[in-house]
Amino acid sequence: MLAVTFTTEETSSLLLFPEQEQTMDGIEVDSRAGKIHGDEEVAVESSNTAHQISQDSWFQAAFVLTTGVNSAYVLGYSGTVMVPLGWIGGVVGLVAAAAISLHANALLAKIHELDGKRHIRYRDLAAHIYGRKVYSLTWALQYINLFMINIGFIILAGQALKAVYVLFRDDHVLKLPHCIAIAGVVCAIFAFAIPHLSALRFWLGVSTVLSLIYIMTGFVLSLKDGIKAPPRDYDIPGSSGSKFFTTIAAGANLVFAFNTGMLPEIQATVRRPVVNNMLKALNFQFTIGLVPMFAVTFMGYWAYGSNTSSYLLNSVTGPVWLKALANISAFLQTVIALHIFASPTYEYLDTKYGRSEGSAFAFRNLSFRVFVRGGYLGLTTLVAALMPFLGDFMSLTGAFSTFPLTFILANHMYLMVKKNKLTTLQKSWHWLNVWGFSFMAVAAAIAAFRLIIVDSIFQAAAAVVLSLLPASPTLPVSQSKLSPSRPWATSFVSSVSGVLLSWLAEIVSVSEVRRRSWKLFVCREEGRRQKQPAVAIKNTEGFSNPRRKEEENEEGARK
């Protein structure tokens, strides 16, 4: 049985707050460092926290990690990792990224206890090794990382909800931003009810079941479609310039897939011996835990090739009820997974501002969670609705925070702690990791920003052009901006839109699929000027207007 006592000794690596005592879920906490006595009767100091620590088995920690790695994000890896890298690059990249991530996380786990102190937060560990300045830098990096991951989860939940709606009513009344807003509300309600990470015990089992539902559905339906489909195109899409940037961004997606950026916080919940137990959890995550992710990623790419969607369930065909079940499961699992990645933020806010005597569900504690967590998730939802580019946010998160937190800092901190015990070869290996991943982080950040800018321009230009074009049976527009009695206006807008879209395609070097979609709009307007309905269909050579092509052939024959 775990007992927690407290000491009045001050430690230089902790931020000290005004002294206060409280009880939350049976764990007394003090504003100063505490001592945790495990089964081995070894006293180890621990930082102050309003959440539970040292309560969970390694198996529960393993399920927390596996929940993160098999979240609904796995439905996007076929499109965001395999499509830009191809078979060889994608398979080798995923396996190599998993091995490197296991190594980096194991380094962090091994330095969780230093100098008789257990560092339950990433920033506390950095402060102990480097000092106060790096404490602040690590704090900023980690919380930016978690914020961006949670933005991605909100986008993902919104996409899943939108996919369910489209299965039954494809009337475009409920749009993606509306679904993102609904997802934010549901995530907030769940956050109010779950006070801390250790309280997820039952929900981790629910998350596992939900993950298996959408992963198995995606796998089986992709297999069925792949067997029936003609030979697929596995060539990497885009021009040589765009391939360069998408490859770098896909590299950031690789490291994003396997890492949480909050390993010390998860390890804080584990019972002693914390290092051995955490290594068991990591081994579980990077062996058994990766099987579902690899299976659905490779199967999705095999079935659809370079046309794989960034959300796999948008590509599969099958019974409506089964696709609806898979999307609902993805939506609900995302709500649980988001809570895991938001837990460090909640712990900071609860510890610094929200502590009170009594149960976690006392009125003051519950109302504090409603106000503070609701505000945090409201901001997250707003950003997600403004920029719903899931693949781009995965790249940006990997570049901005996953590289520095998981690879650069982990290797350098291990060097600082073990420098007198490492051989020259081992030191060289860790320095190679530090500088190599630093370069990759800068390159990936540039590529991710470019992708976000490209997608933003694409979306804005499409919205402007569609708002100017008159309504037609083939592409409904809510309200025509042009009068049908002014054909010159229609002709002018068609010409300008064609030039504008072609120019944008060249400037930003978007993929061939996007350029063909621009041609769809231009062909539609050419057909309207000829007073014939432009029925655009997709054939093996892309988008075309069969009626227009037939007219051109007849005109050539007459000449």
C-alpha positions, 0 to 999 in steps of 0.5 A: 500500500502506498503512503505519502508523507511530506517534507519541508525541505526545499529543492532548487529545481521546484517552483515553490508555491504558498504552503497549502494542504488539501485532500483530493481522492485520498491523496494529500498534497502539499505545496512543497516536495513530498516523499513517496514510500513504495514497497521497497521502502525507499524514499524518493521526493516528488513534486507537488501536484493536485493529481494522483501519482504512483497509483497505476500498474505498468499495464495501465500505463501501457494502455495509455500509451497504446491508446495514444498511438492507436487513436483515430489518427491512424486512419490518416497515416495511409494518406499522410505518410504512405502517399508522400513516401510510397511503399519503400519510403513509407514502410522503412520510415515507419519501422525506423521511426518506431525503433528510434522513438522507442530508444528516445523514450527509453532514455527519458524513462531511465532518468525519471529519478535523479539525485533522490528526486522523482521528476513527474513533469517534463519541465521539472526534469529539464530544470533539474538538469539545466536550470530555470531558463530551460524549465521555461523553454521546455514548458512552452514547447510541451504545452504548444505540442499538446495544444496542437495535438489536441487541435488535431484531435478536435479536427479528427472528431469533427471529420468523423462526425461529418462522415456520419452525417454525410452517410445519411444526409448529403445536403451540405447543411451541417458543415465541418466547422459545425461538426468541430464545434459539436466535438469540442462540446462533447470533449469538454463534457468528458473533461468535466467528469474525469478529474485526472489521468489515473481516473481513466481506468474504465475508459481505457478499456472502452477506448481499446474496444472503440479502436478495434472497431474502426481499425478492423472496419477500415482494414476489412473494407479496404481489403474488400475494395482492394481485391475488387479494384483494378491496378492502383497507382502508387506513384508519389503525386506532385511535381519535383518541388512539391514532392520535396516538401511533402516528403519532409512533412511526411517525415514529421508525421512519422515521428508524430505517430509514435510519441506523446511528448508527455512521457514523464507525466505518464510515468508519474502515475506508475507505481515503483519501480518506476523505471522498470515498469515504464520500460515494460509499458514502452515495450508493450506499446512498440510491439503489440501496440503497433500491430493495429496501426501498421495493419490499417495503414498498409492495408489502406495504402494497398487498396487505394494507392496514391488516391488514399484519403487523409481520413481512410473511412472516406475512401472505403465502400461498404454497408452504411451501418458499418461505416457509421459505426466505425465513424462513431467509434472514431469520434468517441475514441478521439474524445478519450484520447484528447483527455490524455493529451490534455492532462498535463495542461489540466494538471498545471491549472488544477495544481496552481489555481484550482486546488481545494479541500474535499472531493474532486467532485465537490462543487468548487472543484467541479465548477473550476474544471467547467470554467477553466477546462471549458475555456481551454477546449473552447480556444482549441475548438476555435483554432481547429474550426479556423484551420481544419487541415489535419495532415498539415497540423500533424506535420507542424506538431511533429516539427515544432515540438515532437522533434525537440521534446522526444529526440533532441532534449531526450538525447541531450539530457541523457548526455548531461546526466550520464556523460561520465559513464558513456564511451566516446562512441556512445557520446558521438551517437547521442550528439549525432541524434541531437544535431540530426534531429535539430536539422530535421525539425527546422526543415519539417517546420518550413515544409509544414508552414508551406502546406498550411499556406497552400491549403489556406490559399486553395480553400480561400480561392475556391470559396471566392470563385464559387461565390461568384459563379452562378448556380447550376445543376452540376455544382449548387451555389447557394446564391448567384452573384451574377444576373442571368441577363448579363452574359458578359459578366458570366463570361468575364468571371469564367475567364478571370477564374480560369486564369486565377486558378491556373496561376495559383496552381503554378505558384503553389505547385499543388498536386495534379488532383487539385489542378484537375479540380480547378479545370472542372470549374472552368469546363463547367463555365465553358459549357454554360456559355454554349448554353449546354449543361456541363456534366463533368465526370471523372475518367481514367485521364482525370476530369473532362467535359464529354459533351464539349469534347464531342462538339470539338471533334465534330467541328474538326471533322467539318473543317 
